[in-house]
Amino acid sequence: MTTNVGQGGSAATETRSSGLGPAAVGRLLAAHFPEVREDIGDVEIRHCGDGRADVRLVYEARFRRPGGTISGPTMFKLADLACYVAILGVLGEAGIDAVTTTMTINFLARPLPEDLVCQVEILRKGRRQVACEARIFSGAAEKLVAQASCIYALPATPHS
């Protein structure tokens, strides 16, 4: 069901429907984008592979900003990474070189300083672009705190 991608994260069981599951996507990230650990911290890929992704960001004190909430840049990074996970879940290694071209985020409520969960749906996959919607929820309360729209450009040629 889940795969941890972060300091010491290890693959757990994997849920598959179509495309790559959490463990396979976690391995791709570890092999091709290991710096994600330093940038965002410990994330858990709970689901991916069918045009959707569910990613949990483990709370760290460095995410906190004045006012007792989580910083906007932290939520932006989570939404961006979760969209990338959804794309890798569909395209596999062929999607490694996909890059964010546009991202708009709406901050809807103040998240408490706790874990965040980002759920992504790929809205459209074309030959050159993928459009995604990400929704970020705050911790156990599952309160919607942000919504993002993201477009990724796909590589012209497969990754080699």
N, C-alpha and C positions, 0 to 999 in steps of 0.2 A: 503494500500500500504506500509506503513512504520511502524516500531516499533523502538522506541528509547530505548537503553540500556545504561544507564549511570546515573549520578547524576540526580535524579528526572525524569528519562526517563519514559514515560508512553506509553502504547500500543495505536496505532492509528488503522486505518482500516487495514485489512489483505488481501493480495492477495494469493490465493491458486490455485495450479494446481494439483500436487500430492505430498503427504508428508505433513510435517508441514509447516505452513506459518510463517511470521515474528513475529507475536504476540506470538504464541506458543513457538517458539524457544527463544524469548526474556524472556518468563517466565521460561523456562528451565535454561537458563543462570543465571537469577536472583536467582533461587532456589538452583542451584548446584554449581555455580561458581561466587558468588557475588564479589570476589576480582578482577574480570576483570575490574570493574569500576575504582578501584584505579590504576591498572596497565596501562591501555591504555587510559582511559578517556571515553568521551561520544561518543558512536557509534550508528549509526542508521541502523537497518537492513531494507533495502528497498525491498528486495526480497529474498526468499529462498523456497525450497520445491520440486524442480524438478531436483535435481542434480546440481543446480546452486545456487549462492548467489550473492547478491549485497549489500555491506556494506560501509557506509560512516563514516569516522573518522572526527569528528569536531576538527578543528585546535585549539591547545593551544600553548602559547608561550614556554612552556617547551619542545616542539618537535623541536624547532629551534636550529640549530647548527651554528658555525661560518661559514661565507660565505653566510648567508641569505637563507639557505635551510632547509629541514627537515632531521632529523637524520636517518641513516640506521636502527638502532634498532627500531625506531618507525614504519617504513615501514615493517620490518620483523614481528613485533607483529601484525600489521594489517593483513598481508597476512595469518599468522597462525590462527588468530581468525576467519577470513572470511572463511577459509577452514573448520574450526570446525563448523561454522554456517551452511555451506552447508551440512556437514555430519549429523548434528542434524536435518536439514530439511528433510533428507531422512530417517534416522533411528529413529528419535525421542529420547525418553528417553533411549532406548537401546544403543545409541551412546555416552552417557554421559561420560563413562570411556575410550573412544578412546583417544589415545595419539599420539603426533607427534613423528615419528621415524627418518625421514629424511626431511630436507628442504634445498633447494638451491635457492638463490635469486640472480637475476641479476639487478643491478642498471643501468638503461639505460639513464636517464636524471636527471637533478637537479630539484626537485619539488620546486615551490614557497611556501612560508609559508602561506598555505591556506588548506582548507579541502582536504582530499584524499578520493578517491573512489576505492574500491577493488572489482573486479568481479572475481568470481570463477566458475570453471566448474569441476565437478567430471569426471575424464577420465575413471576410472575403479573402480568398487566396487567388491572386492572379499570376501571370507569368513573371511579372517584374516587381510586384508589391503584395504585401499582406497587410490587411487592416484588422486591428484588434481592439477590443474594449476590455479594460481592466477595472475591477472594483476592489477596493481595499476596505477590509473590515478590522475593527479593533477588538482584539482578544476574545475572551470568553463571552462577552456581551454580544459579539457578532454585530456590532453597530457599524453601519456603512459610514466611513469617514472620508473617502475620496473616490473619484471616478476619473479614469483617464482613457483617452482615445489615442491610439498609436499606429503609425504606419511604418513598416519596415521595408526597405529595398532588398530584393533578393539578388544574389550574385548572378552575373551574366554567365559565368561558367561554374561548374561544380568545384568545390574545394578540393585541392590536391595536396 
